[in-house]
Structure formats: C-alpha cells, structure tokens
Amino acid sequence: MKRFLVLAAYLLVAAFFAAPGIAAGLPDKEIRMLVAYKPGGQSDLIARKVSGIIEQNKFFQYPVVVNNIPGSGTRDALRTLRDAKADGSTVLMHHNALLTMRSMNLLPWDYTEFTCIAQVTEAPMVVVVENSKPWKSFAELLADAKANPNKYSFALQGMGGNGHLITEKILQMSKAQFKRISYEGGGDSIAAQLGGHVDVRVSSLVETISYMRAGQFRVLAVSSEQRLPEIPEVPTLQESGIDIVFTIKNGVLGPKNMPTPALRELEAIIKKTVESDGFKSFCRENYMQPSFKGSVDYTAAFAKDWAIFKELGPSLIAPQK
C-alpha cells in the first residue's frame, strides 16, 4: 500500500506539470528571437547583442537564434509571433513603432495583442538642423517659424515610424506652421538636409552624433526627460516649451497569454543580460541607455506611449511628395 501511494503521488505531480497551461518554465529547446527588419538596424543589433550575451554567460542552456523577417511594414514578423506557440520559445525584439504604425492603421494589432516581456533599452529622439542655419535653440526656431508660416520645412522620416509621429506631435504642440516633406528613411533625410533641401529633422541620436561632431549638424533639443550626458548643453523639449517626453523603447515581445513561469524565466534572463557589463558597454557605444523593465512596467510604458499616439495617427496631414 505504501509503495502504491508513493507511485500515485509521483504520477499526480507529473500529471500536474504536464497539464495544459501549467509550465515549469521555458521549454528545453532554443529560443528564436525574431527581428522585423533587415540585418544591421538598431533592433537587429540589439537582438544579436542580447543573444550573444545570453549564450556567452550561459544565462540559458540553449541557443538564442536571431531570425530576421523583414517585409510588409513589420507585419510578417508580427504575424509570425502572433501565430507562434505561447511557450516562450519564440519572441520578438521590437520597439514602440508598433504603436505609431497602429495609430495610422498600418498594422491590425497593438501591444495588447502580445505579451510585453521586458524592455532592454531607451534612446531619445533629437531635433536637428544643418549647422549653417541661424537658430541656436529650438525655441528660437519656433519663434521664427511662427513669424514666417510655411517658410521652413520639417522632414517626415519613415511614414508611420517613431520619427514621423513624434515630429507630427511636436508640430501639433508647437502651433508653428512648417512644410512637411516625406522621406523613406534616415539616410534619405540626412542627405536631403545636408543638401539644403529640408530645414529640420527629428532622428535618433545615433544617426546624428557623428555629423554633429564633424560640425555638419546642430542638435536643438532632445525628447528625453533629462538632458543627455553625451550632449549636456542641449535642452530637452520640455525646457524648449514643448511638453512631451518620448524615447524609443526596444524590448522583447512574446505571443499573447504566455504562461507565467515561462514569462518570469525570460524576465530573469533578460534582466541579467541588461545588467551585464557587456550590454552596458554596447549601449554606451551606440548612444542608448540600458533600461530594464519587467513585464508589468513594460506594458505600462506601452500604454503611456499609446496615449500620445492613438488620437494623432488618423488626423495626420498628408505629406508633400
């Protein structure tokens, strides 16, 4: 009888952990980390660094394999994630362009269709002019623009992306009238600005700082809450009279309704990765801030940014060609 009771207890425990929806953590296999863009971009670089640090430090016993799925304006990668098994074996390195594109109906999903696992970095946007322009501050530029409606132009960089919508939000709040000129991406808008074809641009700091140090661009404002250590002389948008704080937040998403044990294990792995010396060094080299947020706080950050963009996207003015 005693042997029977021990066997029954063992079988009961085994059945408990094998039952659907009850997981002991991540499955015993590699993790596939999707990237919605081609190799070489910011999300791809972060994904590969995260993967490398996890494997180098043995934070997880199986490889983390980066899988680039560009196409259809990030839809292909997001659809792949949405259709994946919600066991933590498929995740996506992405950022808050998920929100900006959803606000313009360029995507059918928002952050609530996924599990927000953990944030890993933050990077502010910067307002940039060519160095020969007369304005020494963003407030000075706005005063000039209000006195001369539609005399100056603002680049719209990447329709539906972070740069595009934060530019529109800045223009909306400034009440100044600028011509809008659209560009496919950062490289195009940089070339146009250097060539004198557009006056003002909003971009990531990493796209701009080398030109700034070469004396070609001047940064007038940053979108972070505090001034940046790399350019401490440059005021924030709030200091310039535009009450907005916005940063590009890269992080890891999973399929909806992930089991809590798998979610918690991924959170712990990512936290150790973000707090590692190797990741901090990587962020310094690429003008980003390591910024870990667990699932609850990462979800709240998405909700806060969604409040900025959900009403803005449908009201956007069509850009000039």
N, C-alpha and C positions, 0 to 999 in steps of 0.2 A: 504493500500500500504506500509506504513512504517513497519508494522508487517511482511509483506511478504519479504521486503528487509532484515530485520534482520535475518529472518529464512534462507533466501537464503545465506546470508553471513556466518552464522553458519555452514550450510551444506557444503559450499565451503571450509571452514577451516578444517572441519572434513574429507572431502574427500582428502584434500591435505596431511594430516598426515597419512591417511590410504593408500595412493597410494604406489605401489611397489617401493622400493628403497628409500623411504623418511621415515626416522625413527626419533622418538623423543628421542632416546637413547636406553638403554638396555631394553629387553622385561621384563614383570612382571613375572618372574619366576627364579628359582635357576640357578646358573651358574655351569656347570660341568667342572672341571679342570682335564684334562687327564694328566697322567704320563706314559711314555713309558717304565718304568722299574718296578720291583717288589718293594714292600714297604721296606723302610729302607735305600735306597740310597740317594745320595745328592739331586737329583731332587725331590724325594718324600718328603724329609724332608723340603725342601724349600716350596713346594706346600702346605704342611699341615700347615706350619707356616703362610704363606700368607693367607690361608683360615681362620685360627683361628683369626688372627688379624683383618681381614675384618669383621668377624662376631662379635668379641668382641667389636670393636669400632663402629659397625653399619655403616661402610662405604658404605654398600649396604644393601637394605632392605630384600633381600632373601639370603638363604644359598649359600655358595660356596662349592661344594661337590667334593672331590678328588676321582678320578676314575683311578686306576692302570690298564693299558692294556699292559702288557709285551708280548713279543713274536715277532718272525720273525725279530730280529735285529732292533727294533723300528718301523717296517713297520706297524704293526697292529694299533698302536696309531696314527701314522701319517695319515694312510688311513682313520681312523675314523674321525680325524679332517678335513681332506680334503673334506670328503663327508658330513660334518655337515652343517646345515643352517648357513649362514654367518651373524648372528644377534647378536653375542657376547655371546650367551648362552652356547657355547662350546669352550673351549680354551685348550691349552696345555702348561705345564711347561716343557721346554726343554733347550738345550744348543747347542753349536756350533759343537757337534758331527754330527749334521745334515749335516754340510759341509764336514767334514772329511770322513764320510761314503759315501756321494755322490761322492766325488772325486775318490773313489775306485769302483764306480758303484755298491755299496752295497745297494743303495737307488735309486729310479727313480726320486726323487724330490730334489730340493734345496730350499733355503729360499724364492725365488721368487714365489713359488707355494703357499705361505701362507702370511698372514698379520703379520708383526712383530709389536706387540702391545707395549711392553715395556720390557726393561731389568731390572732385580732386583738385581743381584749380579755379582761380578767378583772374581775369585780366580786364582792365578798364578800356574804354574807348577814349580816343583823343581827338580834339578839333584842331585841324592842321591847315595852315596857309603856306604859300610859297614865300621864301624869305625876303623877297624884294617888295612884298606888299606892305602898306604903311601901318597896318594895325599891330599894336603891341599887346593888346588884350582882347578877349572875346567881347567884353562889354563895349570896347571902342568900336569893334566891327559891327555889333548890333546897332549902335547909335548911328553909324554911317549908313547902314542898310535901311534903317527906318527913315532917315532923311532922304534917301535915294532909292525908292521902291523898285525892285526888279533890275537894278543896275548890276548887281553881283550874282554869281551863280554858286550853287551848292551841288556837289556830286552825290548821286544816289548810287551806292556801291552794292551790287548784287541784289536784285529785286527779291524782297521778302526776307532777306537776311538780317542779322543783327545791325549791321551798319546802316542799312536802308531805313529800318523802322526807328532806330534811335535818332537818326538825322531828322526824320519827319516829326518825331516828338519834340526835339529841340526847336525846330522851326515853328511848330504849333505853339509852344510855350513862349517863344521869344516875341511873337506877333510881328516879326520883321518879314518883309517880302523878298524872297530870293528866287531867281530862275532855278529850276531843277533840271539836271542833266544826268541821265542814267548811264551806268557803265556795268559791264558784265561782271567784273571782279576788281580786286585790289590793284593788280598790275595795270589794268587799263586806266583806272582813275589816277594812279600815281603818274603815269606817262602823260596824261592829259593835264594834270596840274603842273608838272614840270614844263610842259609846252605852253603854258599860259591859257589853256582852253577852259579851265574851271578855276574858280577862286578859292573855294573852301571845301574841305573833305573831312569826314569822320572815319577813323580807321582804328585798328588795334595798334598799340604802341610798338609791337614787334615789327609791323610793316613800315613804321615811320622813323624809328630812332636812328637808324644808320644814316638816313638822309638828313635828319636833324643835326647829327654830329658832323656831317660833311658841310653844313652851312646852307643846305638847299631848302629845308622846311623849318617852319617855326610852329611850335605847339602852343595854342592859345588857352586850352582848358582840358581838363581830364574829367571823366564821368564817374570816378570813384568817390567814396565818401571822404577820404583823406587825400592829401597831396601824395604824389609818388616819390619814393626815395631816389629813383633814377633822374627825376626832373623836379626837384623840390621847389623851384622857383615858379612853376606853373600852377595857377589856381584851379580849383575844382569848378564844375559847372554851377554848383550852388553858390560858391563865392562870386561867380560871374553874373548872378541874378537869375539863373535857370534852375529851379528847384527839382532836380532829378538826379538820382543815383542809379547807375546801371553798370554791371560788369558782365563779361562773357563768362559763363559758368560751365566748365567742362565737367562731366561726370558720367557715371555708369548707370545705364537703364537696363531693366530686365522685362520679361513678359509680365503681364498683369497677373495678380493673385499668386505670387511666389510663396512657397511655404516659409513660415517664419524661421525655422532652423537654417535653411539654405541662405536666406536673406541675411541673417545675423552672421553666418560664417563669412559671406562675401564682404559684409561691412568690416569685419575684423581684419580680413586680408588687405582690403583697400586702405584702411586706417594705418596699418603698419607700413604699407608702401608709401603713402603720402608723407608720413613722418620720418622716412628714411633719409639719410644724408644724400644718397644718390638722387632722389627725387627733388630734394630742396636745391641741389646744385643745378639740376636740369632746369628748374623753374627760374633760377637767377639768370642763367644763360639765355633764356627765352623771354625774359621780362614778364613773367607771370608770377602769381603768388600761390604757393601750395595752400590749399584751403579745404580741409576735410570737413564734410558734413555728413552725418549718418542719414538714414532713410527719412526719418521724421523731419529733420531740419532741411534736408534737400528738397523734399516735397513742398515744404513751406516756402522755400526760396522760389520754386517754380510758380507757386500760387501768387506770390508778391509780384513777380515779373509779369504774370498773366494779367494782373490788374492794370498794368501800364499799357499793354498792347491789345487787349481784347476788343476795345472800342475803337482803336486807332486804325487798324488794318483796313476795314471796309470803307473808311472815309478818305483814303489816300487819293491825292490828286495824281492823275496820270502823268508820268514824266515826259519831258521833251525827248525827241529822238535826235 
